[in-house]
């Protein structure tokens, strides 16, 4: 199989992302809830079967990406993220 050039790959992936975005914009709210519930169920099953070392590695990668993302965000983005965190905590008590 022929190796894809980085620019070609990026164009292809951008097109795929655009198709997914369009599909999700047209998606019925009930279908969206069902799709997301399925995603959560698959993730939960994968985590149950995960070896402790794999879990630690996955969480370490997550922490690195989260740190990098925070370092790149501006003040407004940080304030919005923290406000969203506070809202989730308050709503969790309902």
N, C-alpha and C positions, 0 to 999 in steps of 0.2 A: 504494500500500500504506500502511496506517495505521501511524503511528509508535507503537512500544511504550513505555509508561510505564516509568521506571526500576524501580519497585517490581514491576511485572508481569514485566519482564525478569529481575530477580533471582529471583523465585519460579520462573519457568520454568527458568532455569539451575540453580537448586538442585534442582529435580525431575529434571532431566537428569543432574546429578551423582549423585544418589541412585540412579537407575536403573543408571548405569555401575558404581557401587560394588556394588550387588546382583549385577549380572551377573559382576563380577570375583570376588566371594566364592564364587559357584557354579562358577567356571571350573576346569576340570581343570588340574593343574600342567603337563602336556605342552602343552595348548592355550595356556596362559599363556606358556610358554617360546617357543612358535612365534610368538605375537602379538608378544612383545617383540623377537624376532629380526627379524621383519618391520619393526618400528618402527626398529630400529637400521639395517637395510639402507636404508630410505627416507631416514633422516637422513644416512647416509653419502653416498648418491647426491646429495642436495640440497646437501651441503657441497662435493662435487666440482664441481658446476655453478655454485657461488656465485662471484660476482665478488669480488676482494680487498677492495674498498671495502665491499661488503655484509657480508663476513665481519667486517671491523673494526667496523662498526656493530653487528652482532649481538653480538659479544664485548663491546663497550662497554656495551650495554644489560644484558647478563648481569652484568658487573662492578658496575653501579649497583644492580641488584636484589639481588645477593649482599651488597653493602655495607649496603643498607637492612635486609635480613633479619638480618644480624649485629648491627646497631645495636639491633634490637628484641628480640633473644633475651636470655634471662636466663642466669645463671651455669650452671645445670644443663643447659640446652639447649646452651650452648657446649661444656661438658665432654663431653656425649654426642656432639655433632657431631665434635669433635676425636678422641674415642675411635674413632668410626666411620672417620674418615680414617686413623688409625693402623692399624686392622684391615685396611682395604682395601690399604694399602701393604704390610703384612706378607703378606697373602694373594696379592698380585700376584707375590711372589717364588716362590710354589709352582709 
